Amino acid sequence: MNVMIQAVLKAGRALVRDFGEVENLQVSVKGPSDFAAAAGRRANQMLVAELRKVRPAYGFLTQENGEIVGSDSGSRWVVDPLDGAVNFLHGIPLFAISVALEREGKIVAAVVYSPIFNELYVAERGTGAYLNDRRLRVATRRNLAESLIGVPMALHGNHAAGGADALGRLQAEASAKRSIGSPALELAWIASGRYDGFWHDHLEPWNTAAGTIIVREAGGFVTDLRGNDKSVDAGSIVAGNKITHEQLLSVLALIPAT
């Protein structure tokens, strides 16, 4: 855990420096998109280098590099160096660094770091979830009418039709909906009680691996659309406390399984 924390703090300092330059690039002819992509690559290089120093045999699954197989086939880091890249390049401070440690197909430790707000979410299996040393518990709201739900900004493939119906039901039943464009951060917000539920489709493992264990260690539930275990697979994700998670699954039953 100390290694993971030091790695994300180092990469976070670099992202904060780069983020400070984005507004200056907004008026340039080239624009900030290339700069933001380069910032993500630099952060990724820092994270890989720092993690590899201490565990050189571990593999990696990263947004930037895809799968890197290590000599220890049972252990790998799952890394997203800049979750919320679109926010970053538009000067919106809602983005995060996400690092999870996977052993034998199970996430055992994770860190999600929001560098602009200096919020460090951490979790290890069986030891709880924390935000800057404060123990986290999911919110205790018991119905959608009182709940703030994170939802996808866009729906993909055959989820589009059923997903639109589900969004309509959530519009009617939930207190409010939000989409901030950083799934790792939104899952961390479930753990801290800021969100009551979260649903998203078409996500990659690096978007959700760290947030999944943080939610679970805070007492929450994370599955796919059909209530199956969700750890590092791509695709859909549903999260919340026991009650809101069940209610979301009921609403999302409108969406095709594949």
ZILIN-V755220 format. One line per field, one symbol per residue. ss: DSSP state (H for helix, E for strand, C for the rest). phi: phi as a letter, one per 30 degrees, with the letter a starting at -180 (. if undefined). psi: psi as a letter, one per 40 degrees, with the letter a starting at -180 (. if undefined). A space follows every 50 residues. Layout:
ss=???
phi=???
psi=???
//
This chain:
ss=CHHHHHHHHHHHHHHHHHHHHHHHHCCCCCCCHHHHHHHHHHHHHHHHHH HHHHCCCEEEEECCCEEECCCEEEEEEEEEEEECHHHHHCCCCCCEEEEE EEECCEEEEEEEEECCCCEEEEEECCCEEEECCEECCCCCCCCHHHCEEE CCCCCCCCHHHHHHHHHHHHHHHCCEEECCCCHHHHHHHHHHCCCCEEEE EEECHHHHHHHHHHHHHCCCEEECCCCCECCCCCEEEEEECHHHHHHHHH HHCCCCCC
phi=.dddddddddddddddddddcdddddcdddidddddddddddddeddddd ddecbddddbbbddcidbdcdcdcbaccbbdadjddeedcicdcaacbbb ccbhicdcaabbbcddchcccbabeibjcbchicdcbddcdcaddccccd bddbcbhdddddddddddddedcddabbbcibedddddddddidccabba bhcceddbeddddddddcjcbbbddcidebbbddjdbbbldedddddded dddddedc
psi=dddddddddddddddddddeedddedeiddiedddddddddddddddddd ddddgeeiaihiddeahhhidgeehihhhhdghfddddeefhegiihhhi hhhfehheiihhhgddefhhhiiiheeiiihfehhiiiieieiddeihhh iidiiibeeddddddddddddddidiiiheegdddddddddeedidihhi ifiidededdddddddeeeahhaadeeiihceiiaiihiaiddddddddd deedhid.
//
